[in-house]
Amino acid sequence: MVRVKRSTNNKPFLRKSDHSFVWVASFLSYVQKNKRWGYAKVQKILADAYSKDREHMYSTLQKYMDED
């Protein structure tokens, strides 16, 4: 029998059909568990994400989640 290794760095998948609050909650949960960013950086990212329309928010959150 083969054992499957679970990765602890699973990035959530943001679906375009989800509500924007779900995106933000997923983003914050991922950042809290996997990134060592300060409060100011997270607030700056969220301010940028909220600054324009829904498509901009999606692409901004996705871009920062993909960043290493």
SVG drawing of the C-alpha trace seen along z (x, -y; Angstrom):
<svg xmlns="http://www.w3.org/2000/svg" viewBox="-21 -52 30 54">
<polyline fill="none" stroke="black" stroke-width="0.4" points="0.0,0.0 1.2,-3.5 1.0,-6.3 0.0,-9.7 2.0,-12.6 -0.1,-15.7 1.3,-19.0 1.0,-21.6 1.3,-24.5 -2.0,-24.0 -3.0,-27.2 -6.7,-27.7 -8.4,-28.0 -10.3,-31.3 -13.4,-30.7 -14.6,-33.6 -18.2,-32.7 -17.6,-33.1 -18.5,-36.2 -15.7,-38.7 -15.8,-38.2 -15.1,-34.5 -12.0,-35.5 -10.8,-37.8 -11.4,-35.2 -9.5,-32.5 -6.7,-35.0 -6.4,-36.0 -6.5,-32.4 -3.7,-31.4 -1.5,-34.4 -1.9,-33.7 -0.8,-30.1 1.8,-30.3 3.3,-33.8 5.3,-35.8 3.9,-39.2 3.2,-42.0 -0.1,-43.6 0.8,-46.7 1.6,-44.7 -1.7,-42.7 -3.7,-45.9 -1.9,-47.5 -2.7,-44.5 -6.4,-44.5 -6.6,-48.3 -5.3,-47.8 -7.7,-44.9 -10.7,-46.9 -9.7,-50.0 -11.3,-48.9 -13.8,-46.5 -14.4,-42.8 -12.0,-41.6 -9.2,-43.7 -9.8,-42.3 -9.7,-38.7 -6.5,-39.2 -4.8,-41.1 -5.5,-38.4 -4.6,-35.7 -1.3,-37.4 -0.2,-37.8 -1.2,-34.2 1.0,-32.9 4.0,-35.1 6.8,-33.3"/>
</svg>
